[in-house]
Amino acid sequence: MPEPLKNMFNARTVDALAQATQQEYPPFDRERFTAHVFDAEWEGRELKQRIRHLATLLGEFLPAEYPAALAILRRVVVHLTEQGFEKMVFPDFVEVYGVDDWETSIPALEYFTQFMSAEFAIRPFLLRDLDRTMAQMLAWAHHPHEDVRRLATEGCRPRLPWGMAIPALKADPARILPILEILKDDPSETVRRSVANNLNDISKDHPALVVSTLQRWQTDREEIRALTRHALRTLIKQGDPGALALLGHADEVAVAVQNLRVSPVQVPLEGKVTFSFEIVSLANVAQDLIIDYVVYLQRANGKQTPKVFKLSKRTLQPGETIQFTRTHSFRPITTRRYYPGPHAIEPQVNGKTFGRVEFALIAQD
């Protein structure tokens, strides 16, 4: 099992931060800072809590004047060449101490995002002054550095995971679209993928807008086709007819699903379930299929909620039968927790579900 991201913030990486800060600001009390970092609550802090704890402490050990402290940190960050995600503390410092100083903070985020994304730190500025900040992000869409261009689209995602919600952009994404129009043909795949992520967020509230936008963008360039596929992933799982048609898939398919089985029927928490089924063609022409499966998860309130998982893309020939077997793990992850009780699995083909098989998660003694 991969090591938790929060463990990237450890004695070695914190000491590197402290050394670099002391180098650029000799009055910085490195030993005392480190002692305050690893306080009695450190082990219980999760990833974002550790980042916030470090950012807050930097403010306490640096000059009280925000611009002066920020100037020091702009010099510090260049020393940490061996660190990656750990540099999230720099844009977080801006979020903690700089929300009331737009003129100083926005250039700082433009600078820090070139070392580690400022997509979370920009959110409070969107909440405070949407017009001004979105105008800045539109300007960033023309920036020569690809990480700043990525901030222009990633930072204004309406449903950014782990980020503050921006209700105004969820309700009306019109301000976002000019940024995406500029960046859809960006030479950086990372930026184009962020455009797709933003569109996928928008599709959860405005599906028709996303489909019509992507229809307008279509060319024979593979980069646009790849962006389209990634942007439509939620709508495809939902069986949206416009999204399916845009990718060349029919929303109505002539198939039968048979021999759906699951084993075991009682699965211990953190265990695995294996399911299998067959898809049989009922058509006299080839059919392009997007094959997923739906797991109905028991929630803490006793209700079940569906979660769609990708399985395969296949072309089914006339009269052909294809078989699938998949093992699904119930080991908890950062974004999902499992609860004991009844569950179910349904195969899904081009957005339509076929059959249902029940099983149960059981608590371990």
C-alpha positions in Angstrom: 0.0 0.0 0.0 1.5 3.4 -1.0 2.7 5.6 1.9 0.3 8.4 2.8 1.1 11.8 1.2 1.1 13.4 4.6 4.3 11.5 5.4 6.1 13.7 2.8 6.2 16.3 5.5 8.7 14.7 7.9 11.9 15.5 9.8 14.0 15.6 6.7 11.8 17.8 4.5 10.9 20.2 7.4 14.5 20.6 8.3 15.4 21.4 4.7 12.7 24.1 4.7 14.0 25.5 8.0 17.6 25.5 6.8 16.7 27.3 3.6 14.6 29.9 5.5 17.4 30.5 8.0 19.9 30.9 5.1 17.7 33.7 3.6 16.7 35.2 6.9 19.4 34.6 9.6 17.1 35.6 12.6 14.9 32.6 11.8 15.1 30.3 14.8 15.4 27.0 13.0 15.5 24.7 16.1 12.6 26.4 17.8 10.6 26.3 14.6 11.2 22.6 14.1 10.2 21.9 17.7 6.9 23.8 17.2 6.2 21.8 13.9 6.5 18.4 15.6 4.2 19.2 18.5 2.0 16.8 20.3 -0.7 16.9 17.6 1.6 16.4 14.6 1.0 12.6 14.1 -2.8 13.1 14.1 -2.7 15.8 11.4 -3.7 14.8 7.9 -2.1 16.2 4.7 -3.8 19.6 4.4 -3.6 20.1 8.2 0.1 19.6 8.1 0.5 22.1 5.2 -1.6 24.6 7.1 0.3 24.0 10.3 3.6 24.7 8.6 2.4 27.8 6.7 0.9 29.2 9.9 4.2 28.7 11.9 6.2 30.3 9.1 4.2 33.4 9.6 4.9 33.3 13.3 8.7 33.0 12.9 9.1 35.4 10.0 8.7 39.2 10.1 5.2 40.3 11.0 4.9 42.5 7.9 3.3 40.2 5.3 5.2 41.7 2.2 8.5 41.3 4.0 7.8 37.7 5.0 6.6 36.9 1.5 9.8 38.4 -0.1 11.9 36.0 2.1 9.8 33.0 1.1 10.2 33.9 -2.6 13.9 33.5 -2.1 13.6 30.4 0.0 11.5 28.3 -2.5 14.3 28.2 -5.1 16.6 26.3 -2.6 14.2 23.4 -2.3 15.1 21.8 -5.6 14.7 18.2 -4.3 11.2 18.8 -3.0 7.9 18.6 -4.9 4.6 18.4 -3.2 6.2 19.7 0.0 6.3 23.2 -1.6 2.5 23.4 -1.3 3.3 25.3 2.0 4.3 28.4 0.0 1.0 29.1 -1.8 -0.7 28.1 1.4 1.2 30.8 3.3 -0.4 33.3 0.8 -3.8 31.9 1.5 -3.3 32.1 5.3 -1.8 35.6 5.5 -2.5 37.4 2.2 -6.2 37.3 1.4 -6.6 41.0 2.4 -3.7 42.1 0.2 -4.7 41.2 -3.4 -2.0 43.4 -5.0 0.9 41.6 -3.2 -0.6 38.1 -3.1 -1.7 37.6 -6.7 1.8 38.1 -8.1 3.1 35.8 -5.4 0.7 33.0 -6.4 1.8 33.5 -10.0 5.4 33.0 -8.9 4.8 30.1 -6.5 2.7 28.1 -8.9 5.7 27.7 -11.0 7.2 25.6 -8.2 4.0 23.9 -6.9 0.4 24.5 -7.9 -1.5 27.4 -6.3 -4.9 26.0 -7.4 -6.1 25.8 -3.8 -4.7 29.1 -2.6 -6.4 31.1 -5.4 -9.9 30.0 -4.2 -10.3 32.5 -1.4 -9.5 35.3 -3.8 -12.2 34.1 -6.2 -14.7 34.1 -3.3 -13.6 37.6 -2.2 -13.4 39.3 -5.6 -14.6 37.1 -8.4 -14.6 39.7 -11.1 -11.1 40.9 -10.5 -9.6 37.4 -9.9 -11.2 35.9 -13.0 -9.9 38.8 -15.1 -6.4 38.0 -13.7 -6.9 34.3 -14.6 -7.9 35.2 -18.1 -4.7 37.2 -18.4 -2.7 34.2 -17.0 -4.1 32.1 -19.9 -1.6 33.9 -22.1 1.3 33.5 -19.7 4.6 32.1 -21.1 4.9 29.6 -18.3 2.7 26.5 -18.6 2.2 26.1 -14.9 0.7 29.6 -14.7 -1.6 28.8 -17.7 -2.6 25.7 -15.8 -3.5 27.7 -12.8 -5.8 29.8 -15.0 -8.0 26.8 -15.6 -7.3 24.5 -12.7 -7.9 27.2 -10.1 -11.3 28.1 -11.4 -12.7 24.6 -11.6 -16.2 24.7 -10.1 -15.8 21.5 -8.2 -12.0 21.3 -7.6 -11.4 18.2 -5.4 -10.2 19.2 -1.9 -10.7 22.9 -2.8 -13.1 25.5 -1.5 -16.4 25.5 -3.4 -17.1 28.5 -5.7 -20.9 28.7 -5.8 -21.0 31.5 -8.4 -19.0 29.4 -10.9 -21.1 26.3 -10.3 -24.2 28.3 -10.9 -22.9 30.1 -14.0 -19.7 29.0 -15.6 -19.8 31.6 -18.3 -16.8 33.4 -16.9 -14.7 30.2 -17.2 -15.4 29.5 -20.9 -13.2 32.3 -22.3 -10.2 30.8 -20.4 -10.9 27.3 -21.7 -11.3 28.6 -25.3 -7.8 30.0 -25.1 -6.2 27.0 -23.5 -8.0 24.2 -25.4 -5.2 24.2 -28.0 -2.4 24.8 -25.5 0.9 23.1 -26.5 1.1 21.6 -22.9 -0.8 18.3 -22.4 -1.0 19.2 -18.7 -2.8 22.4 -19.5 -5.2 20.7 -22.0 -5.9 18.0 -19.4 -6.8 20.7 -16.9 -9.2 22.2 -19.5 -10.8 18.8 -19.7 -11.0 18.5 -15.9 -12.7 21.9 -15.7 -15.3 20.9 -18.4 -15.9 17.7 -16.5 -16.7 19.7 -13.4 -19.0 22.0 -15.4 -20.8 18.9 -16.9 -22.1 17.9 -13.5 -24.3 21.0 -13.4 -24.5 22.1 -17.1 -24.2 18.9 -19.3 -25.8 20.5 -22.4 -23.3 23.4 -22.3 -20.3 21.1 -22.1 -21.6 18.9 -25.0 -22.3 21.9 -27.2 -18.9 23.5 -26.4 -17.1 20.4 -27.3 -19.1 19.9 -30.5 -18.0 23.3 -31.6 -14.4 22.5 -30.8 -14.2 19.3 -32.8 -11.4 18.9 -35.4 -9.5 16.0 -36.7 -6.6 16.7 -34.2 -6.0 13.9 -31.7 -5.3 16.4 -29.0 -8.9 17.7 -29.2 -10.3 14.2 -29.3 -8.3 13.2 -26.2 -9.4 16.4 -24.4 -13.0 15.6 -25.4 -12.8 12.0 -24.1 -11.5 13.1 -20.8 -13.9 16.0 -20.4 -16.9 13.7 -21.1 -16.0 10.9 -18.7 -18.8 11.7 -16.2 -21.4 12.2 -18.8 -20.4 8.9 -20.5 -20.8 7.1 -17.2 -24.3 8.7 -16.9 -25.2 7.6 -20.4 -25.7 11.1 -21.7 -26.9 10.7 -25.3 -25.1 13.9 -26.6 -21.8 12.8 -25.0 -22.1 9.3 -26.4 -22.9 10.6 -29.8 -19.9 13.0 -29.7 -17.6 10.0 -29.1 -19.3 7.9 -31.8 -21.3 5.7 -29.5 -25.0 4.9 -29.7 -27.0 5.3 -26.5 -29.2 2.4 -27.5 -27.4 -0.9 -27.8 -28.7 -4.4 -28.9 -27.1 -6.6 -26.3 -27.9 -9.0 -23.5 -26.0 -9.4 -20.3 -26.0 -12.9 -18.9 -24.4 -15.1 -16.3 -23.8 -12.3 -13.8 -22.2 -13.7 -10.7 -20.4 -12.4 -7.6 -18.1 -14.1 -5.1 -18.1 -14.1 -2.2 -21.6 -12.9 -1.3 -20.3 -11.9 2.2 -17.2 -9.7 1.9 -15.2 -8.5 5.0 -14.6 -4.8 5.3 -11.3 -4.0 3.5 -11.8 -7.2 1.5 -12.4 -7.9 -2.2 -15.3 -9.1 -4.3 -15.0 -10.8 -7.7 -17.8 -10.5 -10.3 -18.2 -11.8 -13.8 -20.7 -11.5 -16.7 -21.1 -12.0 -20.4 -22.3 -9.5 -23.1 -24.0 -11.1 -26.0 -24.6 -9.2 -29.3 -28.2 -9.1 -30.5 -27.4 -7.0 -33.6 -26.4 -7.8 -37.2 -23.9 -5.0 -37.2 -20.8 -4.2 -35.1 -21.4 -2.1 -32.0 -18.9 0.2 -30.2 -19.4 -0.3 -26.5 -18.3 1.6 -23.4 -18.5 -1.0 -20.6 -18.5 0.1 -17.0 -19.9 -1.3 -13.8 -21.9 0.4 -11.0 -21.3 -0.4 -7.3 -24.2 0.5 -5.0 -22.4 1.5 -1.8 -23.9 1.5 1.6 -23.6 4.9 3.3 -23.5 5.9 6.9 -27.1 7.0 6.8 -28.3 3.5 5.7 -29.0 4.5 2.1 -27.2 3.2 -1.0 -25.5 5.5 -3.5 -24.2 4.4 -7.0 -20.6 4.8 -8.0 -19.6 4.1 -11.6 -16.2 2.5 -12.4 -14.6 2.1 -15.8 -14.2 -1.4 -17.2 -13.5 -1.5 -20.9 -14.1 -0.2 -24.4 -14.8 -2.9 -27.0 -16.3 -3.4 -30.5 -18.8 -6.2 -30.3 -19.2 -8.1 -33.6 -22.6 -9.5 -34.7 -23.3 -12.7 -32.8 -20.2 -12.3 -30.6 -20.1 -13.0 -26.8 -17.5 -11.3 -24.7 -16.8 -12.2 -21.0 -15.6 -10.0 -18.2 -14.2 -10.7 -14.8 -13.1 -8.0 -12.4 -12.1 -7.9 -8.7 -13.2 -4.8 -6.8 -11.4 -3.8 -3.6 -13.1 -2.3 -0.6 -9.9 -1.1 1.1 -10.6 2.5 2.3 -8.9 5.3 0.4 -8.6 9.0 1.1 -11.7 10.0 -0.8 -13.9 7.0 0.0 -15.0 5.1 3.1 -17.0 1.9 3.2 -19.7 0.8 5.6 -21.1 -2.7 6.4 -24.4 -3.6 5.0 -26.0 -4.6 1.7 -24.3 -3.7 -1.6 -24.9 -4.5 -5.3 -23.1 -4.5 -8.6 -24.7 -3.8 -12.0 -22.9 -4.0 -15.4 -23.4 -0.8 -17.5 -23.1 -0.6 -21.3 -23.2 2.8 -23.1 -24.8 4.2 -20.0 -27.5 1.6 -19.6 -27.5 -0.9 -16.7 -28.2 -4.6 -17.1 -29.0 -6.9 -14.2 -28.0 -6.6 -10.6 -26.3 -8.9 -8.2 -26.4 -8.4 -4.4 -23.7 -9.0 -1.8 -22.9 -7.7 1.7 -20.0 -6.1 3.4 -19.6 -7.4 6.9 -17.7 -5.9 9.8 -14.8 -7.9 11.1 -14.6 -9.0 14.7 
